[in-house]
Amino acid sequence: MFFGGIPNYEAQGVDLMYPEILSIGNVTIHSYGLMIALGILVAAVALYREAPREKFDPDLILEAVIVGAFSGLIGARILYMIINWSYYSTQPLSAFFTRFEGLSFYGGLFLGVIVLYLWSRWRRTGFLKVVDILSPYLALGYAFGRIGCFLNGCCYGLVTDVPWAMPASLADDLPRHPVQLYAALGAIIIFFILKKMRPLRPFVGFVTVSLFALYGLLRFTTEFFRQEEAVFLGLTSAQLFSLGLIIVSLLLLAAIYYIFPDSRKGEEQAPETEKNKKQTKKKARK
């Protein structure tokens, strides 16, 4: 599978993972859903505080986060169902989920980008500037999601004898790579790279394209440690998709630099906050 669902993770009577964080009566808080929600919340708060420094209206950025998050979850669910259509075609009611299980990051990424583009046109704001400021936090949100996978016990790694290996009861009691944590660590590194890169970007949209390339590289690499079935030339479906994403991203960067150099000149104007408008008026009087 491209992404796993939510198992009950127990090994020889000892809880190694925590698919359920807390249960009160009929209400259960699941670790996977909690981490995804926490990732969205952290991104929303950070972006709301950061928006004025980037000359964005904080309310507009918060709206972009909400739009991107909801469309991303829908896209992630749709792609997961398509990949596992042999199951969902016979279990249509399983398509409606309440615990965030069964998500594909690539589906969320691409539908989220499409919906954000349409939203930016409706709001008459610079699409590339918006996704550039959101991109680092998408990587951070992915890290939260992978930690959720680890706590949940899904998306486990290959059998190994490394000292930090641990069993995955969904498969067996053999020690395996905690590949979810590898992915989470890689995503955090990408977050910091993109944050440092944004002030130095050579053109608007550079951070977003870099996110695609770096995520593709991360996913391509971590798949070597993950228990997935190879589909072509010893590579998994996710690796083939990641390889395509890396190639397209690099070709796009090359095209902007060497084929369409004029596209690097200038940046789209971001919507100004009221504070920025007042400062502009004061400078004009002087």
C-alpha positions as CSV (number, residue, x, y, z in Angstrom):
1,M,0.0,0.0,0.0
2,F,1.0,3.6,-0.6
3,F,-0.1,4.6,2.9
4,G,-1.2,2.3,5.7
5,G,-4.3,2.5,7.8
6,I,-4.7,2.4,11.5
7,P,-3.8,-1.0,13.2
8,N,-4.0,-2.0,16.8
9,Y,-0.4,-2.2,17.6
10,E,0.6,-4.7,20.3
11,A,3.5,-7.0,20.5
12,Q,3.5,-9.9,23.0
13,G,1.2,-8.0,25.3
14,V,3.4,-4.9,25.4
15,D,2.1,-1.7,23.7
16,L,5.0,-0.4,21.5
17,M,2.9,2.1,19.7
18,Y,0.0,4.4,20.7
19,P,-2.7,4.3,18.1
20,E,-5.1,5.6,20.8
21,I,-3.9,8.5,22.9
22,L,-6.9,8.9,25.1
23,S,-10.4,7.4,25.5
24,I,-13.3,9.1,27.4
25,G,-16.5,7.1,27.2
26,N,-17.3,6.7,23.5
27,V,-14.9,9.4,22.5
28,T,-11.4,8.2,21.4
29,I,-8.5,10.5,20.4
30,H,-6.3,8.7,17.8
31,S,-2.6,9.5,17.6
32,Y,-2.6,9.7,13.8
33,G,-5.5,12.2,13.6
34,L,-4.2,14.1,16.6
35,M,-0.7,14.6,15.0
36,I,-2.2,15.8,11.7
37,A,-4.5,18.2,13.5
38,L,-1.5,19.4,15.7
39,G,0.6,19.9,12.5
40,I,-2.1,22.1,10.9
41,L,-2.5,24.1,14.2
42,V,1.2,24.7,14.6
43,A,1.5,25.9,10.9
44,A,-1.6,28.1,11.2
45,V,-0.3,29.9,14.4
46,A,3.2,30.3,13.1
47,L,2.0,31.6,9.7
48,Y,-0.4,34.0,11.3
49,R,2.4,35.5,13.4
50,E,4.8,35.5,10.5
51,A,2.5,37.0,7.9
52,P,3.0,40.8,8.8
53,R,6.7,40.4,8.5
54,E,6.2,39.0,5.0
55,K,3.8,41.9,4.1
56,F,0.8,39.6,4.1
57,D,-2.6,40.0,5.7
58,P,-2.6,37.5,8.6
59,D,-6.3,36.7,8.1
60,L,-5.7,36.0,4.4
61,I,-2.9,33.6,5.2
62,L,-5.0,31.9,7.9
63,E,-7.7,31.4,5.2
64,A,-5.1,29.9,2.9
65,V,-4.1,27.4,5.5
66,I,-7.7,26.3,6.1
67,V,-8.4,26.0,2.4
68,G,-5.1,24.1,1.8
69,A,-5.6,21.8,4.8
70,F,-9.1,20.7,3.9
71,S,-8.5,20.3,0.2
72,G,-5.3,18.5,1.0
73,L,-7.1,16.0,3.3
74,I,-9.7,15.3,0.6
75,G,-7.1,14.9,-2.1
76,A,-5.0,12.6,0.1
77,R,-8.1,10.4,0.7
78,I,-9.1,10.3,-2.9
79,L,-5.7,9.2,-4.2
80,Y,-5.5,6.5,-1.4
81,M,-8.8,5.1,-2.5
82,I,-7.8,5.1,-6.2
83,I,-4.6,3.2,-5.3
84,N,-6.6,0.7,-3.3
85,W,-9.6,0.6,-5.5
86,S,-9.8,-3.2,-5.5
87,Y,-10.9,-2.9,-1.8
88,Y,-13.0,0.3,-1.9
89,S,-14.9,-0.8,-5.0
90,T,-16.5,-3.6,-2.9
91,Q,-16.6,-1.5,0.4
92,P,-18.0,1.9,-0.7
93,L,-19.0,2.9,2.8
94,S,-15.4,2.6,3.9
95,A,-14.6,5.7,1.8
96,F,-16.1,7.8,4.6
97,F,-13.6,7.9,7.4
98,T,-13.5,9.7,10.8
99,R,-10.0,9.0,12.0
100,F,-7.8,10.3,9.1
101,E,-6.8,6.8,8.2
102,G,-5.9,5.9,4.7
103,L,-4.2,9.0,3.3
104,S,-1.7,9.6,0.4
105,F,0.5,12.6,0.8
106,Y,0.9,13.1,-3.0
107,G,-2.9,13.3,-3.4
108,G,-3.1,16.0,-0.7
109,L,-0.2,17.9,-2.2
110,F,-1.5,18.2,-5.7
111,L,-5.2,18.8,-4.9
112,G,-4.1,21.3,-2.3
113,V,-2.0,23.2,-4.9
114,I,-4.8,23.2,-7.4
115,V,-7.4,24.5,-4.9
116,L,-5.0,27.1,-3.6
117,Y,-4.4,28.4,-7.1
118,L,-8.2,28.8,-7.7
119,W,-8.5,30.4,-4.3
120,S,-5.7,32.9,-5.0
121,R,-7.4,33.8,-8.3
122,W,-10.7,34.4,-6.5
123,R,-8.9,36.4,-3.8
124,R,-6.8,38.3,-6.4
125,T,-3.6,37.6,-4.6
126,G,-0.2,36.3,-5.9
127,F,-0.5,32.5,-6.0
128,L,3.3,31.9,-6.1
129,K,3.9,34.2,-3.2
130,V,1.3,32.5,-1.1
131,V,2.6,29.0,-1.8
132,D,6.2,30.1,-1.2
133,I,5.3,31.2,2.4
134,L,3.2,28.0,3.0
135,S,5.8,25.5,1.6
136,P,8.1,25.2,4.6
137,Y,5.1,24.6,6.8
138,L,3.8,21.9,4.5
139,A,7.1,20.0,5.1
140,L,6.7,20.6,8.9
141,G,3.1,19.3,8.7
142,Y,4.4,16.2,6.9
143,A,6.8,15.6,9.8
144,F,3.9,15.7,12.2
145,G,2.0,13.2,10.1
146,R,4.9,10.8,10.0
147,I,5.2,10.9,13.7
148,G,1.5,10.1,13.8
149,C,2.3,7.1,11.6
150,F,5.0,6.0,14.0
151,L,2.7,6.3,17.0
152,N,-0.1,4.6,15.1
153,G,2.1,1.7,14.0
154,C,1.5,1.9,10.3
155,C,3.8,2.4,7.3
156,Y,6.5,0.3,8.9
157,G,10.0,-0.5,7.6
158,L,12.0,-3.4,6.5
159,V,13.5,-6.1,8.8
160,T,16.9,-5.0,10.0
161,D,19.5,-5.6,12.8
162,V,20.3,-1.9,13.5
163,P,20.4,-1.1,17.2
164,W,17.3,1.2,17.0
165,A,15.1,-1.3,15.2
166,M,11.7,-2.2,16.7
167,P,9.0,-4.7,15.8
168,A,5.8,-3.9,14.0
169,S,3.1,-6.2,15.2
170,L,1.0,-5.4,12.1
171,A,3.6,-7.6,10.3
172,D,5.3,-9.7,12.9
173,D,7.6,-9.4,15.9
174,L,10.8,-9.0,13.9
175,P,12.9,-5.8,14.4
176,R,12.3,-3.2,11.6
177,H,13.5,0.2,10.5
178,P,11.5,3.0,12.1
179,V,11.2,4.5,8.7
180,Q,8.4,6.9,9.8
181,L,10.9,8.7,12.0
182,Y,13.5,8.8,9.2
183,A,10.9,10.6,7.1
184,A,9.9,12.9,9.9
185,L,13.5,13.9,10.5
186,G,14.1,14.5,6.8
187,A,11.0,16.7,6.6
188,I,12.1,18.8,9.6
189,I,15.5,19.3,7.8
190,I,13.6,20.4,4.7
191,F,11.6,22.8,6.8
192,F,14.7,24.6,8.0
193,I,16.3,24.6,4.5
194,L,13.2,26.2,3.0
195,K,13.0,28.8,5.8
196,K,16.6,29.8,5.3
197,M,16.1,29.7,1.5
198,R,13.1,32.0,1.3
199,P,14.9,35.4,1.9
200,L,17.5,34.4,-0.6
201,R,15.2,33.0,-3.3
202,P,16.2,34.1,-6.8
203,F,12.6,34.3,-8.0
204,V,9.1,34.0,-6.7
205,G,8.0,30.3,-6.6
206,F,11.5,29.0,-6.1
207,V,10.7,27.8,-2.5
208,T,7.7,25.8,-3.8
209,V,9.6,24.1,-6.6
210,S,12.4,23.4,-4.1
211,L,9.9,21.8,-1.8
212,F,8.8,19.4,-4.6
213,A,12.3,18.5,-5.4
214,L,13.4,18.0,-1.8
215,Y,10.3,16.0,-0.9
216,G,10.7,13.8,-3.9
217,L,14.3,13.1,-2.9
218,L,13.2,12.4,0.7
219,R,10.4,10.0,-0.3
220,F,12.6,8.3,-2.9
221,T,15.2,7.6,-0.3
222,T,13.0,6.5,2.6
223,E,11.2,4.1,0.4
224,F,14.4,1.9,0.4
225,F,13.8,1.3,4.1
226,R,10.1,0.8,3.9
227,Q,8.1,-2.5,3.5
228,E,6.6,-1.9,0.1
229,E,6.2,-3.9,-3.0
230,A,8.4,-3.1,-6.0
231,V,6.5,-2.5,-9.2
232,F,9.1,-1.6,-11.8
233,L,12.9,-1.9,-12.0
234,G,13.0,-2.7,-8.3
235,L,11.3,0.6,-7.4
236,T,8.0,1.1,-5.6
237,S,5.1,3.2,-6.9
238,A,6.0,6.0,-4.5
239,Q,9.6,6.0,-5.7
240,L,8.6,6.2,-9.4
241,F,6.3,9.1,-8.6
242,S,9.0,10.8,-6.5
243,L,11.5,10.3,-9.3
244,G,9.1,12.0,-11.8
245,L,8.6,14.9,-9.3
246,I,12.3,15.4,-8.9
247,I,12.9,15.5,-12.7
248,V,10.0,17.8,-13.4
249,S,11.1,20.2,-10.6
250,L,14.7,20.3,-11.9
251,L,13.5,20.8,-15.5
252,L,11.3,23.7,-14.3
253,L,14.2,25.3,-12.5
254,A,16.4,24.9,-15.6
255,A,13.7,26.4,-17.8
256,I,13.3,29.4,-15.6
257,Y,17.0,30.0,-15.4
258,Y,18.1,29.3,-19.0
259,I,15.0,29.3,-21.3
260,F,12.8,32.0,-19.7
261,P,15.3,34.3,-17.8
262,D,12.8,37.2,-18.0
263,S,10.4,35.3,-15.7
264,R,12.9,35.8,-12.8
265,K,12.6,39.6,-12.9
266,G,10.5,41.1,-10.2
267,E,7.9,39.5,-7.9
268,E,4.2,39.5,-7.7
269,Q,2.8,42.1,-5.3
270,A,1.5,40.5,-2.1
271,P,-1.6,42.0,-0.5
272,E,-0.6,44.7,2.0
273,T,-1.7,44.8,5.6
274,E,-3.3,48.0,7.0
275,K,0.0,48.7,8.9
276,N,2.0,48.4,5.7
277,K,-0.4,50.8,3.8
278,K,0.0,53.4,6.5
279,Q,3.8,53.1,6.4
280,T,3.7,53.5,2.6
281,K,1.6,56.7,2.9
282,K,4.0,58.2,5.5
283,K,7.0,57.6,3.2
284,A,5.1,59.2,0.3
285,R,4.5,62.4,2.4
286,K,8.2,62.6,3.2
